[in-house]
Amino acid sequence: MGEYKEGDYVKVEFPDEATGIGEWMWLRVARRDDKKQIVYGTLDNEPVGDYGGEVKLGSELAVSYAQIRDHKSRRSSRRTRLDRRFQFAIVRRQCKE
């Protein structure tokens, strides 16, 4: 079963039936239903595809476990964001010197 917890991020595949090329986007987990194997959450990416204007940054979605391609725990996701901010600060400081 899924180990997805509130605040975690899952990378979800959105297949394009017409082209056969899928788009992968991050979803921030709000809750899960292990019995139905569904994760509920908020889209954390701006989609490249159109999706009829129905899917956009901040959209609330329900996705099947079968569509999940990656998982980052809330703890590791926060660590990654902090690392990026720290790296940016170092680069910025070096540019000023």
N, C-alpha and C positions, 0 to 999 in steps of 0.2 A: 504494500500500500504506500501511498504518498507520505513523504515526510515534510510536507509543505506546511509552514506556519505563518500566521499573520505577520506581515512585514517582510517576508522573504520575497525573492524575485525568481520568476521562472521565465525562461525563454521559450516562446510559443511559435510554432510554425503555422503560418497562414497560407495554405496552398492556393494557387491560382489555377483553376480548372482549365481556363482558355490557353494559357501559355505553358502550364506544367512547371513553372518556376515559382517556388514559394518564397515568402517573405518571413523573416524571423524577427520577432519583437519581444521586448520585456514587459511582463505583467507583474505588478506588485500584488502579492497575495493578501486578500482580506479574510478568506476562510476556505475550507475545503469540505467536500463530501466524499468520504472514502467509499461509501456504499455505491454511489453513482459514479465514482472516479472522476469528479469534476472539481476544478479550482475556480473560485470566484475572485475577481480582483479588478484593478484599475490599470489600463494601458499606460506604460511609462515611456513610450516611443511615439514619435510623429511618423505615421505610416507613409511609405513611399507610394504604395498602391492607392487607388481611389476608394474601393470597397463601397461604392454607391453613396459616399458621404456619411456612411453610418459608423465607421470606425475611425476614431481620431484620438489624439493625445488626451488622456483622462477618461476615455470611455470605460464604462463598467462592463466587464465581460465575464462569461462563464465558458471555460475551456476544458476539454477532455484531457485526462492524463496522457492519452495517446498522442496529443499534439505537443507535449512538453519535450524540449530537446536539451535543456540545461536548467540547473537549479543553483541559486546562491542564497545561502542563509542570510537572515537579516544582519547577523554579526559580521559575516564576511563581506556583504554588500557595503555596510557602513565603513569597514576597514578599507575597502577599495576606493571609496569616495574620498576618505581622509588622505590616503596615499596620493591620489591625483592632486588634491589641493596642495599638499606638501611639495610635490614635484613641481607644480606650477609656480609656487612661491620661490623655489630655488632657481628655476629658469628665469623668472622675472628679476630676481636679485642679480643674477649673473649678467643679464642684459644691461642693467643699470651701471655695472662696474666698468 
